[in-house]
Amino acid sequence: MKLQGSIVALVTPFKDGKVDEASLRNLIKWHLQEGTHGILVLGTTGEAVTIDLEERKRVMEIALEEAKGKVPLIVGTGTNDTQKVLKYTKLAEEMGFDAALIVTPYYNKPTQNGLYEHYSYIAKNTNIPIILYNVPGRTSVNLLPETTAKLSQIENIVAIKEACGDIKQVTELLLKCPKDFTILSGDDFTAYATVMLGGKGVISVAANVMPREMSQLMESALNGEVAKAQELNLKLYPLYKAMFVETNPVPAKAALWLMGKIETPEVRLPLSQLSEKSLETLKTILKENYGLI
């Protein structure tokens, strides 16, 4: 399993309050056709925090049925309860996922020692490869490079999704962590820079909408095709912005709905639909910049 390139942080389609299984299957098939290098289900973009256990199992089953053995399959198993994280991570291991993505505990505001103890406890009680996930803008806690470097010494902690948005911190990670520890951008805006510094790819929101182009961007950057990568990154920049006109994944779902890829743009409370102004902004970008609608 190679954790590199463009890994989509896949949305979870809903219809009438339930997981839209047909749309989910179609999205996964589309990503495989478009050359996406890996698929993450039940991450932040997948609205995992509002999905119950039975729905979680079903989403995981569908992902395995459609993509197992074709690309790396990752599932988000993080919450702010260590025992629940262990339960979800063991489930991922039992079902046959390639890796578990574990976000830093939110709301609790643990210390760096608390973060180390949390992750090391999960790692020592499972065998599945673990990807750390640092996203301070969502969690109010920053997993510092020193703590990540310490965690990277644990055998089955193999990577980090770094979504702090700070290239200085990415550089610190590259300096402090072992060479075989994989650093992935968790932020489309920093994906190109992260790979040019020595990272291996991105877990991407924008890949939901333009999977082929995100894959091409990451392939170009990884292959040292600097001019091509720069061109693609600048081309995709308006899409990066469009994906955050309001809280992710609301714009991504709206875009996919406008493109006819999912039946509804439905999100679960406390998220709500795009405002009229934001929807018009999104439509303009999708149409004028990319001809997607």
Secondary structure, DSSP 8 states (H G I E B T S, - for coil): ----EEEEE----EETTEE-HHHHHHHHHHHHHHT-SEEEESSTTTTGGG--HHHHHHHHHHHHHHHTTTS-EEEE---S-HHHHHHHHHHHHHHT-SEEEEE---SS---HHHHHHHHHHHHHT--S-EEEEE-HHHHS----HHHHHHHTTSTTEEEEEE-S--HHHHHHHHHHS-TTSEEEESSHHHHHHHHHHT--EEEESGGGT-HHHHHHHHHHHHTT-HHHHHHHHHHHHHHHHHTTSSSTTHHHHHHHHHTTSSS-----TT-----HHHHHHHHHIIIIIT---
